[in-house]
Amino acid sequence: MFELIINFYDKHERHISSVALLGGFVFDNFTLQRIDLLFENLVIIFYLVLSGGGVVLRNYLDECPPKSKFFKKVYDFLPLFIQFAFGGLFSGFFIFYSRSVTLSSSWPFVLMLLILLIGNEFFKKQYQRMTFQMSVYFVAIFSFLIFFIPILIKNISPLAFILSGVLSLLVIYLFILGLKKIVPIKYNKSRINLRNSVVSIFILINVLYFSNLIPPIPLSLKDAGVYHNIQRVNGSYLVTDEDTKWYKEIFKRDTIYLNQKEGAYVFSSVFAPTDLNIKVVHDWQYFDEEKDEWTSTGEISFPILGGRDGGYRGFSKKENVFTGKWRGDIETERDQIIGRVRFNIEVDSANVRLKTETL
């Protein structure tokens, strides 16, 4: 029976891998909902244990070739097993990180995760090399701890990131130490490349973080918009928006028509894990046509409390606005962009029909 499965897979490997990738990604997208829930984190930890166990077993059987037919088949099947485990990991990571990303600022790290996710289907031969296995495994451990540590200590800051980096190095060091005892010959052949690879990845991820090129996970933007007026009433938000046809809402670029005395409001709803207290910043910017650059006209901050499924809601108001291209960057205190609202402002426009909605 086992041989039939292996033979069937060998004949249809490409199609099975593609279907498994798509099906796994769709499944994860529906099942991995909140980054701070126990189930979601247990799924990631399960894949980490699975991939780590596969790496250890593969290298052990490399150094001590199996004699029985069963273990020979297991040995042949292990690259696929490791491939499956890493595919599950990077599918989850891509889902979580992409929910926190603004592509204009954080695309390099998310692109790296996407390459590891899609490229995972073509890495079967590479997974036979210890250095490659451990490099991918270290990226996975670091990517997990970047969002797990802030959830655990109820703090999102450079200190939390540094702690996640130190713990990642400690975990991979202990793991490699275990491999050294289990497969000393393979370890000695790869130890220099292993060290260089881990150090390079550690430096790269730190550069990306302190350049604000890693999404501000575990935060994510659930909703945002620009309005004529916003009022908080009994825990809800009453927003005044322009009354346009539904088909225009789909295809338009947001343009808000104001009179001279009117200000503009930016609304945001930011998800944060339970009991995580941080400040969110609205950075109002306009596009300076002469300088051909975006210029900040002021920042407005307010605290948020995590735990609400739909995100913690808040707004800011900007007076003395003028005609032109505008955007409101929703950021952390260290300028990590959680999301962005782009809009045009037209001042001294004819009267427009307004409507009131509850958010």
N, C-alpha and C positions, 0 to 999 in steps of 0.2 A: 504493500500500500504506500509506504513511504517512498519507494522507488518510482511508483507511478506519479506521485505528486511532484517529485524532482524532475522527472522527464517531461511532464506537462509544463512545468514552469520554464524549463530550458527552451522548449519550443515556442512559448508565447511570452517570454520574459519582457520584451519591450512593451507590449500591450498591457500586460498585468501591472507593470510598474507605473505606466501612465494613468490607468484607471485607479490604482491604489493611491497615487498622489492626489488626483482630483477628488476622489471620494473621501480620503482622509482629511483634506483641507476643508471640504464642505462640512464634514462631520464635526471637526474641531471648531469651525466658525459658529456652529449652532450650539455646541455644548460648552465651549469656553466663554463664559459670559462676563463674570466679574473677576478681575485680577486678584482681589483680596479674599476670595472665598476659599475654603479648605479644599473642596473637590478639585478646583482648577490647579491649585498648587500641588496637590497629591498626584495629579495626572503628569505634571512636568517632572516631579521627583521620581515617579515610576519610570518614565522614559530615561531619565538620567541613570538610574540604577540598572535598567535593562541594557542601555548602551555600554555602560561601564563594565557590566558583567560579560557582555559579548566581546569587548576588547580584551579583557583578561583571558577568557577562554580561547579566543583565536590565537593569541600570542603563546599561550601555554601549549596548544596543540601544534603550533609551528615548531616550537623547540623540542617537544616530545611527541613525535608523530603517532597518531592513533593506530592500533593494530586491528581492532575489531572493525567489521564492516559498518556497524551502526555509527561508531564515532567518526569513521571516515566520511560517511554521508553528512553527519553533523558538521564536520570540518568544512566540507564543501558548501554547506548551507549557511555558515556563519557570516560571510560578507553580506548576504542578503538580510540576515537577522540584524546586523549592526546598521545596515542601510535603513531598514524599517524603523529602528529605534531613533536614529538621528533625524529621519524624516518627520517622525511624530514630534520631536523636540522643536525643530525649526519651523514646522507648521504652526505650533502654538506660539512660538516667539514672534513670528511674522504677524500673526493675528493681534497679539497684545501690543506690539510696538507700533504697528501701522495705525492702531486706534489713537495713539498719542502723537502722531507725526504731523508736521507741516512740511510738505515735500520741499518747499523752497529753502528750508533751513536744516532739516534733519535727514535728507535723502541718503547720504553716504552709508550710515549704519544700517538703515532699513534695506538698502540695496545689497549690502553684504549678507544680511539674513535671507533675502530673496534668492541670491545666488546660491547660498548653501542649501536652501530648500529645493529649488529647481535642479541645481547641479547635483544634488544628492542622488538623482536617478541615474547619473552617469559616473558615479564615484566607486562602483563596485570593486574595480581593480585597485583603486587608491586605498580602499579600506583594508588592504592586505599589508600596508606599511604602517609600522608603529608610529612614526613621526606624524603622519597624516592623521591617524586615528586620534592621537593625543592632542593635536592642534585643534581639531574640530571639537573634541571633548572639552578642551579648556574654554573655547569660545562659548560653548553651551553652558558651562558652569558659571562663567562670568555674566553672561546674558541673563541667567536666572537670578543670580544674587543682586544684580543691579536693581531689580524691582522688588525682590523678596525681602531684602534687608530694610528698606524704607517702610514696608508694610509691618515688619516685625517690630521695629523700634519707634514707629509712629513719627518718622521724621524724614523729610526729603531735603537733602543738603549735600554739599561737597563732602562733609564728614561721612555721611551714609554711603556715598559712592566709594570713598577711600576704604571704608570698612569692607565693602563688598569686594573690592580688589584684593585686599589683604587676605580675606577668607578664601577667595578663588585661588590665590597662589598657594595657600596652606593646603587646600583640598587636593589640588593637582600635584603638589609636592608629595603628599602622603600616598596618593595613588601611584605615582611613578616609583616611590620607594617600595611599594608593594610589588610592582612589576619587576623591580631590580632583584628582589628575593625569589620571585616565582620563575622569571625567565632571564637569568643573569647574562646569558650569551647575547640574546637579542637586545637587551638593554645596553650592554657595552658597545654594540655596533651603532646604536642610535643616540647615545646619551648627549653628544655634542649638538646634534641637530635638534634633539628634544629641548635642550636648554635654550638654544638660539630661537627656536620657534615660539616657546612660551614667553620669553622675554619680549620678543618682537610684537606678539599679539597684545601683551599687557601694555606696552608703550603705545601701540596704535589706539587701543580703546580709551586710554587715558587722554591722548591727544584729541580724539573725537569728543570726549565728554567736556573737557575744559575749553574746547572751541565751540561748545553748544551745538554739536552735530549729532548728539544722541537725543532721541525724543525724551521729554520729561516724564517718562513712565514712573510711577503708576498713575499719573494724572492723564485725563483725556477730555477733550471737548465734546460735549453731547449736543449743544445747540448754541447758536449765536446769530445776531442780526442787528440791523440799524433801524431806528424808529424815530417818530416825531415826538413821542412822549412815553414815559414809563412811570407807573405808580405801583407801589406795593400795597395790596389791600388784603387783609386777613390771610396772610401766608401765600397769596397768589400774586401774579404780576399782570396788571392791565397795561397793554401796549397799544399805542395809537400808530396805525400803519396806513399806507395809501391803499385805497380800494381800487384794485386793478383786476382785469379779467384773468381767469385762472390760467389760460394758455400763455398770457404775457408773463405770468409769474414763473413759468417753466423756463422760458428762453431769454428773459431779460438779464442784463447786468444790473445789479442793484443801483438805482438812482433815487435819491431822496430830494424832493422839491420843497424848499423852505422859503419863508419870508425873512426879511432882514433881522427881525427881532427874535427869531426862533433859533433854539439850539438843537443839537442832534444828540441822540442817545444810542449807546451800544450796549446790548444785552448779551450775557454769556451764561452758560450752564456748564460747569466743570465738575467732572466726576473725580472724586478722591476716595481712597480707602477709608473704612470706618476709623474714627478717632484720629485721623490725620488732619492737623490744623496748620494751614499755611495761608499766605497772602497771595492773592491774584492781582496782577497789574494790567490795566488797560492803557496801552501806549497809543495815543492818537497821533497819526502821521498824515502829512499831505505830500503830494508829489510836486517838487519844485521843478517846473519846466525849464527854467534858465540853467539851473545847476544839474538837471537831469538826474535827480536823486530824491529819495524819500527823506523828509525832515520831520523830526518829532516836535510836536507842539505842546507836549506835557503828558505826564503819567498820573493816573489815578489808581490807587490800590485799595483793596478791601479784603478782610479775612474770610476764609471759607472753612466749613467743617465737613469732613468727609463722611460717607456712609449712605447718602441718598442715591438710589438707582439712577434717577434722571439727572444727577449732578446738582451741585450747589449753585443756586442762581444769584446773579448780581448784575448791576448795571453802572454805567458812568455817563455823565453829561458833559458835552463840550459846547461852550459859548463862543460867540464871535467866529463862527465858521464862515467859509467863503467858497465860491464856486471852484470846483476842481476835482481831481482824483484824491480820494482819501482811503485810509485803511486803519482798522483798529486791531493791534496785535494784543492777544491775550497771552500774558507771560507769567513766569515765576519771578521771584525777586532777583534771581541771578540771570535774568534775561533769556531763559529758555522759552521758546515759543510753544504754547499749548495749542493755539489756533489763531486764525486770522479772518477778519471780516473786511472784504473789499467793497467799496461803494463810491459812486460819484455824488457830488452835492451840487445842486442848482439853486442859487439864491435869486430872489426877486422874480420867482416864477408865478405864473397864473395860479389861481386857487385850484387845489386838487381835492378830490373826494377822499375823505378819511374814514377809517373804520377802527373799532376797538375790539381787541381780542384778549383772551385770558391765557396766560402761559403757566 
